[in-house]
Amino acid sequence: MPYPFTRGVFICGEPIYVDREADAAGMEAARTVLEKTLNELTARADNFFSKG
């Protein structure tokens, strides 16, 4: 639980769509895109308040 009056940030990215008929290679490609996107959003959130 965050402390009272703690600052926070919500960052959203573009939707990621996965074809419901995707084979194993398609699912792996979607997983890679999801992982990359989550890493980028996490970096943006981590640096949100550190901008001077």
N, C-alpha and C positions, 0 to 999 in steps of 0.2 A: 504494500500500500504506500502510495506517495504521502509525504508529509503535507500538512495543510499549507496552502499558498505556494506549493511547488509548481514550477512552470512545466508545461508539457507541450508536445506538438504531435499532430496527426498529419501524416503525409500519405497521399493516395497516388497510385500510378494509373496508367491506362489499363483497361480490362484485358485479360489474357484469355483467349478462347482456345479450347482444345476440341478437336473433332471427336465426336463420340465414337466414330468408327476408326480411330487412329490405331495403327499397329504398334508394335514395340518400338520401332524406330521413331515414329511420330510422337509417342509418349515421352521418349527420351529427349527429343528435340524440345517439346513443351516444358519438360522438367528443367532443361538447361536455360531456357528463356526465363522461367519462373525464378530460378536461383539467381541469375544475373540481375533481374529486376529487383528482387528482394534485397540483394546486396547493395545496389545503387540507392534504393530508398532508405535503407538503414544508414548508409553514409550521409545522405542528405539530412536525415533526422539527427544524427550524431553531431553534425556541424551547424545545425540551425541556429543555436544560441551562441556559438563561438565566433561568429562573424563580428568583427569589431567595428 
